[in-house]
Every structure is written in structure tokens, then in C-alpha cells.
Amino acid sequence: MDTAGRLRAMAVLCRQTAARHPDRSWKLLAEAEYWEHLANDTALDHFDRCLVRSPLHRARSIPQPAAAPAE
């Protein structure tokens, strides 16, 4: 999760710079959105990897019912 935090810090830095440089704000705000997007993707990837390794995830599979006895 450290990576997502660093990417979000880059987004904050871009937004702060955009506030100080209105002439370049459109570009800096677009770059901030890019960094946020990367941070969100990184967080989701981390969550997916943790979920796949979880024993609860493997236990989620629903067992098939036994065949009904023939009459």
C-alpha cells in the first residue's frame, strides 16, 4: 500500500502546484487525475492479491449437492 500512498502524494503535489500556477493548472490537474487513477488501480490490485491468497476465498466455492437417490 506504500505505492498507492506515494502516487496519491504526487496527485496532491500536482494540485498544489496548479493552485500556484493558474496558467498551467489545466495540465497539472489532468496529471493529478492520472496519479489518482494509478493509485486506485494499485490499491485494487493489492486487494485482489490479498483476496486470492486468503483461505476464505478458497472456501467460497459452493460444493455440489450429492445426487438424489434413485427410487
N, C-alpha and C positions, 0 to 999 in steps of 0.2 A: 504494500500500500504506500510505501515511501515514494514510489514513482508517481502515483496519482497526485500526491501532495505537492511534489515538485512541479508537475505540469500545471496544477491549479495556481501555484505561486507565479508561474510565468504568465498566466492569464491575468492575474491581479496586477502584475508589473506592467503589462500592456495597457490595462485600463487606467492605471495611474498616469502613465506616460501620455495617454490620449487626453486626459484631463488637462495636462500641462501644455500640450501641443495641438490646439484645435485644427491647425492646418493639415495635420497628418492623422487626425482622430479616426477617420473612416477606415484607414488601413490598419491602425493599431487595434481598433475594436474588432475588426474581422480576424486579426491574428489572435486576439483574446478568445474569440469563439472557437478557433481552431484548437488552441491549447485545452480549452474546456472539453471539447469533443474527445480529444486524445485521453484526457484524464478519465472521462466517463467510460470510454472503451477499456482502459486499463483496469478500472475498478470492476467492471463486469467480467473481464477475463479472469481476474483474480478470484471473483466469486464463483465462476463456473469451475475453475480448477479445484477450489476447496470443496465444492459440492460433489464433484466427481470422485474425489478421494474419500468422501465421507462414507462410513459404513451404513448410515441411514439411507443414503442414496441407493446403495446396492440392495437394501432390504425393501425398497419401494416396489419392486416388481411383484405383481399380483400373481399368486400361484393359481394354476389352472385347477378347476374343480375335478374331482375324481369322476370317472364315468358312472352313469347311473346303472345299477344292477339290472340285468336282463330278467324279465318276468317270464 
